[in-house]
Amino acid sequence: MYRVGIIGYGTVGKRVTDAVLRQPDMELVGISAHSYNYRIDVANQKGIPIYAMNDITELSGNGIQVKGSIKNLLSNIDVVVDCTPKKIGKANKENYYVNYPNLKAIYQGGEKAEIGKSFVAQCNYNESIGQKHVRVVSCNTTGLARTLHTIDTHWPIQRVRATLIRRGTDPADSDRGPINAIVPSLELPSHHGPDVRTVLPNIEVFTTAVVVPTTLMHMHNLSVDLKEVGEDTKGKMPTADDVIEVFKKAPRIRVVKSSSGIISTAEIMEYAKDLGNHRGDMMDICVWEKGLGIHGKELFYAQAVHQESNIVPENIDAIRAAMGFEDGEESIRITNRTLGLKERG
Ligand SMILES: NC(=O)c1ccc[n+]([C@@H]2O[C@H](COP(=O)([O-])OP(=O)(O)OC[C@H]3O[C@@H](n4cnc5c(N)ncnc54)[C@H](OP(=O)(O)O)[C@@H]3O)[C@@H](O)[C@H]2O)c1
């Protein structure tokens, strides 16, 4: 059993915690509490062992059973999953994790790429086997990498242009926006393109981004140039149906139909609830069947990314990879089965 600790119990941390609890080969030793809040209250009610990041007075004063300090937690685990806000993971690495020579650490996409090996399970699992520091890339990067890698393994990609329509904030954040504006990212490319290349270095991808007033999901509009016929495309250019079939067989990608009434991110989130998904999450990347088309050598498609949850299965696979579990496909299978993700094929 891999003994796991979670540092940071917010949007990502609470989901990764629930996912760890469902794994047959993992034991959740505990989570950290940084301050007292309703999320920690619920964890306490569920009987999840809680370790204090700071002084315990505020926590115990509010009825939280504190099992120990962060150092107690780190001394009793094989792997830590750091789910703190950006830059805090780096500080935690330097202040804490490096002091535990046998500890493996998984970080999130808010950290810079230098912190560890960038990871998307179905793209580059093997590169993280036995690594001490692994970084699960951001929700946007994970979404792009999953579909682009799937295409590239069947029909090699010449280059990618993608526009990311990003959610303003997460549903539970009442203090962030925008509330009535569309905010362009003036960085060219947006940081997502270079980040995809930390996972898929051979794919030339250039991204632009805008932030919009929605909390549900991100949307990506992609234009993918495929290589010339005869170069190394195994003989022929795909039809739209060929690409859809390949997406249907790929892990963690779901083809959705507008004819079923799924015409926006709103219906996808409702669909996830109707499927009975835990927390109403949609961990698969959703590609619209009708919006996928080929024009000459260019492939176009639109995909929706549930930012709060799509990186959860990656964290589970990253734990196994860092711990030296060598069969990436088997890890993906176990994770998908235990989290109720769509069966492959
Ligand atoms: N939210 C998303 O949609 C999303 C998607 C993919 C990746 N990510 C990445 O995942 C990471 C976490 O994001 P999140 O949205 O889950 O953040 P979040 O909801 O703000 O949660 C952060 C958690 O870390 C705790 N924390 C804050 N400062 C800390 C410190 N100094 N030491 C220990 N714990 C501390 C917070 O506790 P308190 O509340 O008590 O301060 C909270 O429990 C980031 O790198 C982010 O870029 C986020």
The ligand as an SDF file (V2000), in Angstrom:
LIG
                    3D

 48 52  0  0  0  0  0  0  0  0999 V2000
   -9.0320   25.0510   -9.2290 N   0  0  0  0  0  0  0  0  0  0  0  0
   -8.7630   24.5700  -10.4000 C   0  0  0  0  0  0  0  0  0  0  0  0
   -9.6200   24.6480  -11.2570 O   0  0  0  0  0  0  0  0  0  0  0  0
   -7.4450   23.9320  -10.6960 C   0  0  0  0  0  0  0  0  0  0  0  0
   -7.3590   23.0660  -11.7740 C   0  0  0  0  0  0  0  0  0  0  0  0
   -6.1260   22.4450  -12.0560 C   0  0  0  0  0  0  0  0  0  0  0  0
   -5.0320   22.7280  -11.3000 C   0  0  0  0  0  0  0  0  0  0  0  0
   -5.1320   23.6170  -10.2610 N   0  0  0  0  0  0  0  0  0  0  0  0
   -3.9170   23.8700   -9.4750 C   0  0  0  0  0  0  0  0  0  0  0  0
   -4.0370   23.1590   -8.2580 O   0  0  0  0  0  0  0  0  0  0  0  0
   -3.4180   23.8780   -7.1920 C   0  0  0  0  0  0  0  0  0  0  0  0
   -4.4240   24.1170   -6.1120 C   0  0  0  0  0  0  0  0  0  0  0  0
   -5.5040   24.8760   -6.6400 O   0  0  0  0  0  0  0  0  0  0  0  0
   -6.9290   24.9040   -5.9310 P   0  0  0  0  0  0  0  0  0  0  0  0
   -7.8300   25.5890   -6.8870 O   0  0  0  0  0  0  0  0  0  0  0  0
   -7.2930   23.5830   -5.3970 O   0  0  0  0  0  0  0  0  0  0  0  0
   -6.6290   25.9020   -4.7270 O   0  0  0  0  0  0  0  0  0  0  0  0
   -7.6060   26.2620   -3.5170 P   0  0  0  0  0  0  0  0  0  0  0  0
   -8.9950   25.8130   -3.7830 O   0  0  0  0  0  0  0  0  0  0  0  0
   -7.3630   27.7010   -3.2170 O   0  0  0  0  0  0  0  0  0  0  0  0
   -7.0480   25.3640   -2.3210 O   0  0  0  0  0  0  0  0  0  0  0  0
   -5.7690   25.5530   -1.8220 C   0  0  0  0  0  0  0  0  0  0  0  0
   -5.6210   24.8220   -0.5080 C   0  0  0  0  0  0  0  0  0  0  0  0
   -4.2940   25.0360   -0.0290 O   0  0  0  0  0  0  0  0  0  0  0  0
   -4.3490   25.5260    1.3130 C   0  0  0  0  0  0  0  0  0  0  0  0
   -3.2130   26.4420    1.5520 N   0  0  0  0  0  0  0  0  0  0  0  0
   -3.1070   27.7410    1.2250 C   0  0  0  0  0  0  0  0  0  0  0  0
   -1.8970   28.2070    1.5920 N   0  0  0  0  0  0  0  0  0  0  0  0
   -1.2430   27.1630    2.1630 C   0  0  0  0  0  0  0  0  0  0  0  0
    0.0300   27.0070    2.7430 C   0  0  0  0  0  0  0  0  0  0  0  0
    0.8840   28.0320    2.8290 N   0  0  0  0  0  0  0  0  0  0  0  0
    0.3680   25.8170    3.2320 N   0  0  0  0  0  0  0  0  0  0  0  0
   -0.4780   24.7650    3.1810 C   0  0  0  0  0  0  0  0  0  0  0  0
   -1.7150   24.8550    2.6440 N   0  0  0  0  0  0  0  0  0  0  0  0
   -2.0780   26.0380    2.1410 C   0  0  0  0  0  0  0  0  0  0  0  0
   -5.6740   26.2440    1.4050 C   0  0  0  0  0  0  0  0  0  0  0  0
   -6.0740   26.3370    2.7500 O   0  0  0  0  0  0  0  0  0  0  0  0
   -6.8650   27.6090    3.3230 P   0  0  0  0  0  0  0  0  0  0  0  0
   -8.1050   27.7160    2.4880 O   0  0  0  0  0  0  0  0  0  0  0  0
   -7.1180   27.2280    4.7080 O   0  0  0  0  0  0  0  0  0  0  0  0
   -5.9310   28.7600    3.1430 O   0  0  0  0  0  0  0  0  0  0  0  0
   -6.5650   25.3020    0.5930 C   0  0  0  0  0  0  0  0  0  0  0  0
   -6.9470   24.2050    1.3750 O   0  0  0  0  0  0  0  0  0  0  0  0
   -2.8330   25.1300   -7.8560 C   0  0  0  0  0  0  0  0  0  0  0  0
   -1.5110   24.8660   -8.2620 O   0  0  0  0  0  0  0  0  0  0  0  0
   -3.7080   25.3130   -9.0740 C   0  0  0  0  0  0  0  0  0  0  0  0
   -3.0700   26.0530  -10.0930 O   0  0  0  0  0  0  0  0  0  0  0  0
   -6.3110   24.1960   -9.9300 C   0  0  0  0  0  0  0  0  0  0  0  0
  1  2  1  0
  2  3  2  0
  2  4  1  0
  4  5  1  0
  4 48  2  0
  5  6  2  0
  6  7  1  0
  7  8  2  0
  8  9  1  0
  8 48  1  0
  9 10  1  0
  9 46  1  0
 10 11  1  0
 11 12  1  0
 11 44  1  0
 12 13  1  0
 13 14  1  0
 14 15  2  0
 14 16  1  0
 14 17  1  0
 17 18  1  0
 18 19  2  0
 18 20  1  0
 18 21  1  0
 21 22  1  0
 22 23  1  0
 23 24  1  0
 23 42  1  0
 24 25  1  0
 25 26  1  0
 25 36  1  0
 26 27  1  0
 26 35  1  0
 27 28  2  0
 28 29  1  0
 29 30  1  0
 29 35  2  0
 30 31  1  0
 30 32  2  0
 32 33  1  0
 33 34  2  0
 34 35  1  0
 36 37  1  0
 36 42  1  0
 37 38  1  0
 38 39  2  0
 38 40  1  0
 38 41  1  0
 42 43  1  0
 44 45  1  0
 44 46  1  0
 46 47  1  0
M  CHG  2   8   1  16  -1
M  END
$$$$
